[in-house]
Amino acid sequence: MPVKNVLKTPTSKHVVKVWTDDLENQAKQQLLNLSTLPFIHKHIAVMPDVHMGKGATIGSVIPTKGAIIPAAVGVDIGCGMLAIVHTLKQVVNVKG
């Protein structure tokens, strides 16, 4: 599927490549805001299921260099993040 549109503002440091014709204005603004961040790596990609989200745009791929955006991790599948301590000491290789 070819890129349908490329978005950029005068203050954008990177472009937003869009793979859909259906991009709501609120999601577009979120993506353009993200494109101004200095740690975005290459470009932001927008998938066909895109829509505005809380913290990050749902259906977007936000590659970063030297940074992690916690609000963008797992937001598309509705999962949060969790850190756990476990007691595993050895990795077992199971061949099936």
MOJO-V819244 format. One record per helix or strand of 3 or more residues. SS is the DSSP state (@ for helix, = for strand). FROM is the first residue (numbers start at 1). TO is the last residue. If there is no record, write none. Layout:
# MOJO-V819244
ss=SS from=FROM to=TO
ss=SS from=FROM to=TO
This chain:
# MOJO-V819244
ss== from=5 to=7
ss== from=15 to=18
ss=@ from=25 to=34
ss== from=40 to=51
ss== from=58 to=64
ss=@ from=70 to=72
ss=@ from=75 to=77
